[in-house]
Amino acid sequence: MRVAFVGKGGSGKTTMSALFARHVASQGGPVVAVDADINQHLALVLGLDRQPEPLGAHLTEIKDRLRGANPRIPSADAMIKTTPPGRGSKLLTFEELAADPFALTAPDGPRLLATGPFSEDDLGVACYHSKVGAVELLLNHLVDGPGEYVVVDMTAGADSFASGLFTRFDLTFLVAEPTRQGVSVYRQYRDYAAKYDVPLAVVGNKVHDQSDVDFLRAEVGDDLLTWMGHSAAVRAMEQGHHFTLDDLEPANADTLAVLRKTLDEQKKDWPRFGRQTVEFHLRNARAWGDERTGSDLSAQIDPDFVYGP
């Protein structure tokens, strides 16, 4: 099952991504965490002292691997970030994604992949979404199932909608502080997500008291799934002190259990996934892909390919 954590910058989505990944791993669930945020902090919050090798630096290698023997894709140069799989493509099992040579293992067990930060050569000439293309391609070719968890820390705010990556998940958790700024991102995300049938649930964060809960309920209604109270243990972790999940307050530990239960109950919709993969590939092909590659990228779509196991 694939889950994205989104929200306003500073809402705590990276911390929530890491806590959720650590919680699932502590319960025996295999987890691959992916840092797809422009600010690469997930490794730090997962307890790693270094960053994984950037996926964005190996995009050609990733494309070559995924195109496999697909006759519709003659070369890596003919692939863009939305290129869908077809017959002959290399489809990834969860175990293969977890064994990716660019991944690191965090102390609590999750495997971590990362898009990588901006390099000096990128400044002023490249957008960050060129880097998250590696993640989109990997998820396009991933055949995952129940009890397998891919946790993606997305870039902040509605900027997540600048690529089709936002449709690649079984569920999206929007982390919202009990402030007007926090819920404004929720409204924006809710409206965009509704157009594409993207399942969305709100997780309140940095909640101090009942008035904060009441504020969130009034602003987001039934979309409010649960919330994290203000946590001294999390603050200490963010300040660099040693942290384990046992340090979490019981109510906050229960919140992580609610998130996992909700994700486990989510129905995986392979037909929707396939439709949206094709839709966003055609959008990107018409907008810039055909011109950049000098070819008709709609020909990469295999009409007889069936998504899923």
Secondary structure in CASP SS format (residue, H / E / C, confidence):
PFRMAT SS
TARGET T0000
AUTHOR 0000-0000-0000
METHOD secondary structure of the structure
MODEL  1
M C 1.00
R E 1.00
V E 1.00
A E 1.00
F E 1.00
V E 1.00
G E 1.00
K C 1.00
G C 1.00
G C 1.00
S C 1.00
G C 1.00
K H 1.00
T H 1.00
T H 1.00
M H 1.00
S H 1.00
A H 1.00
L H 1.00
F H 1.00
A H 1.00
R H 1.00
H H 1.00
V H 1.00
A H 1.00
S H 1.00
Q C 1.00
G C 1.00
G C 1.00
P C 1.00
V E 1.00
V E 1.00
A E 1.00
V E 1.00
D E 1.00
A C 1.00
D C 1.00
I C 1.00
N C 1.00
Q C 1.00
H C 1.00
L H 1.00
A H 1.00
L H 1.00
V H 1.00
L C 1.00
G C 1.00
L C 1.00
D C 1.00
R C 1.00
Q C 1.00
P C 1.00
E C 1.00
P C 1.00
L H 1.00
G H 1.00
A H 1.00
H H 1.00
L H 1.00
T H 1.00
E H 1.00
I H 1.00
K H 1.00
D H 1.00
R H 1.00
L H 1.00
R H 1.00
G C 1.00
A C 1.00
N C 1.00
P C 1.00
R C 1.00
I C 1.00
P C 1.00
S C 1.00
A H 1.00
D H 1.00
A H 1.00
M C 1.00
I C 1.00
K C 1.00
T C 1.00
T C 1.00
P C 1.00
P C 1.00
G C 1.00
R C 1.00
G C 1.00
S C 1.00
K C 1.00
L C 1.00
L E 1.00
T E 1.00
F H 1.00
E H 1.00
E H 1.00
L H 1.00
A H 1.00
A C 1.00
D C 1.00
P C 1.00
F C 1.00
A C 1.00
L E 1.00
T E 1.00
A C 1.00
P C 1.00
D C 1.00
G C 1.00
P C 1.00
R E 1.00
L E 1.00
L E 1.00
A E 1.00
T C 1.00
G C 1.00
P C 1.00
F C 1.00
S C 1.00
E C 1.00
D C 1.00
D C 1.00
L C 1.00
G C 1.00
V C 1.00
A C 1.00
C C 1.00
Y C 1.00
H H 1.00
S H 1.00
K H 1.00
V H 1.00
G H 1.00
A H 1.00
V H 1.00
E H 1.00
L H 1.00
L H 1.00
L H 1.00
N H 1.00
H C 1.00
L E 1.00
V E 1.00
D C 1.00
G C 1.00
P C 1.00
G C 1.00
E C 1.00
Y E 1.00
V E 1.00
V E 1.00
V E 1.00
D E 1.00
M C 1.00
T C 1.00
A C 1.00
G H 1.00
A H 1.00
D H 1.00
S H 1.00
F H 1.00
A H 1.00
S C 1.00
G H 1.00
L H 1.00
F H 1.00
T H 1.00
R C 1.00
F C 1.00
D C 1.00
L E 1.00
T E 1.00
F E 1.00
L E 1.00
V E 1.00
A E 1.00
E C 1.00
P C 1.00
T C 1.00
R H 1.00
Q H 1.00
G H 1.00
V H 1.00
S H 1.00
V H 1.00
Y H 1.00
R H 1.00
Q H 1.00
Y H 1.00
R H 1.00
D H 1.00
Y H 1.00
A H 1.00
A H 1.00
K H 1.00
Y C 1.00
D C 1.00
V C 1.00
P C 1.00
L E 1.00
A E 1.00
V E 1.00
V E 1.00
G E 1.00
N E 1.00
K E 1.00
V E 1.00
H C 1.00
D C 1.00
Q H 1.00
S H 1.00
D H 1.00
V H 1.00
D H 1.00
F H 1.00
L H 1.00
R H 1.00
A H 1.00
E H 1.00
V H 1.00
G H 1.00
D H 1.00
D H 1.00
L E 1.00
L E 1.00
T E 1.00
W E 1.00
M E 1.00
G E 1.00
H C 1.00
S C 1.00
A H 1.00
A H 1.00
V H 1.00
R H 1.00
A H 1.00
M H 1.00
E H 1.00
Q C 1.00
G C 1.00
H C 1.00
H C 1.00
F C 1.00
T C 1.00
L H 1.00
D H 1.00
D H 1.00
L C 1.00
E C 1.00
P H 1.00
A H 1.00
N H 1.00
A H 1.00
D H 1.00
T H 1.00
L H 1.00
A H 1.00
V H 1.00
L H 1.00
R H 1.00
K H 1.00
T H 1.00
L H 1.00
D H 1.00
E C 1.00
Q C 1.00
K C 1.00
K C 1.00
D C 1.00
W H 1.00
P H 1.00
R H 1.00
F H 1.00
G H 1.00
R H 1.00
Q H 1.00
T H 1.00
V H 1.00
E H 1.00
F H 1.00
H H 1.00
L H 1.00
R H 1.00
N H 1.00
A H 1.00
R H 1.00
A H 1.00
W H 1.00
G H 1.00
D H 1.00
E H 1.00
R H 1.00
T H 1.00
G C 1.00
S C 1.00
D C 1.00
L H 1.00
S H 1.00
A H 1.00
Q H 1.00
I C 1.00
D C 1.00
P C 1.00
D C 1.00
F C 1.00
V C 1.00
Y C 1.00
G C 1.00
P C 1.00
END
